[in-house]
Amino acid sequence: MRGPFELAWYGCALSTGGIAEELRSLSPSGALGRRLGAVTSSSFDLVISEGAAPLEWQAATDPGRTMLVAVDTLTDTPVWAGLTLTRGGGSEERVELGACSPEGYLDRRYPGTYSATQTDASTVMAALAAPITTAGLPLTFDTTPSGLLIDFDMKDSDDKTILSALQTISAMSGAPEWTIDVVWADAAHTTFQLVMRIRPRIGVQDDQPEAVFDLPGCISSYRLAESYEQGKGATVVVATGEGQGDARIESDVQTATDLIDAGWPRWIYRYSPGTGITSTDQLNAHAAATLQLLQAGSRSWTVSATASQAPRIGTDWALGDSVSVQIASSPRHPVGASVVARAYGWDLDIAGDKVSPILLEE
């Protein structure tokens, strides 16, 4: 779907998602962004000179109790939501707003004491996140079993936030992915709903995706970054758990035997996935997942495309989806390149008419 990328902005009550005001004079001062299972932040300018902003603009942008939502005017699809955290202004005819994506709220709430034995990881993650529906966000859950059974134990005294707990679990091999989307809550389009999706994989993966970014075509520039730096490449991985000295539990050594047999050196990576892990089996799952991710190093594509010409966010592709990158010829790829990669994030610059999917080869 093609056409100018224009957004309608709404200030909403954070506790209900109900629209308080349409903010026609609001504009991002940089790119909007989303990342899978992570927090992003954005800043905005709101023109408040006489007639530019609605009378109740202050109530609609109060830090801590409001949410900003962007809707694609061409498709009437909500594409981004942010929780208002900062507001500043004075003698100028505008105020500055700062917001974080809904995932940031999970770093301000705690799950309390929780314990689970041989429970599906999706169920554990949903239970850990459940407190945010009480005096929190207008949130529903969209949860699919992962098939991974885990033990998980944490105490309120650990001072570990919900966000930290979810990121610990999602780093395990076979663990589900998660994100928080914004959707319309009613047919009359007066209220927004946040949906926390916990699934084996977020998005749609396809060897031949319909969303194609091409050069020549919608791509204005691209970059392929390859790395075998610390934390980005390893042929041997060990995950460590809680305890000190001989009492500390560790995973079995996970080794990319095929690569080492083929002549690769032993690049060793030791790390701790975090608290709440109580068994060697779970550390093994963490280490196996990390080895799978790191053994060939990282290959990430950052594509800058003309938003009005590129496949459309929220309609043609979304977070977690597979997209195709087709390069006819470039200095980096003189004979061209054809890659299917997965969108782990995106940035959208409305003023510059640019969209930048952040893609990882799998």
Buried (B, 14 or more C-beta within 10 A) or exposed (E): EBEEBEBBBBBBBBEBBBBBBBBEBBBBEEBBBBBBBBBBBBEBBBBBEEEBBBEEBBBBBBBEEBBBBBBBEBBEBBBBBBBBBBBEEEEEEBBBBBBBBBBBBBBBBBBEEBEBEEBBBBBBBBBBBBBBBEEBBBBBBEBEBBEBBBBBBBEEEBEBBBBBBBBBBBBBBBBBBBBBBBEBBEEEEEBBBBBBBBBBEBBEEEEEBEBBBBBEBBBBEBEBEEEBEEEBBBBBBBBBBEEEEEEEBBBBEBBBEEBBEEEBEEBEBBBBBBBBBBBBEBBBBBBBBBBBBBBBBBBBBBBBBBBBBBBBBBBBBBBBBBBBBBBEEBEEBEEEBEBBBBBBBBBBBBEEBBBBBBBBBE
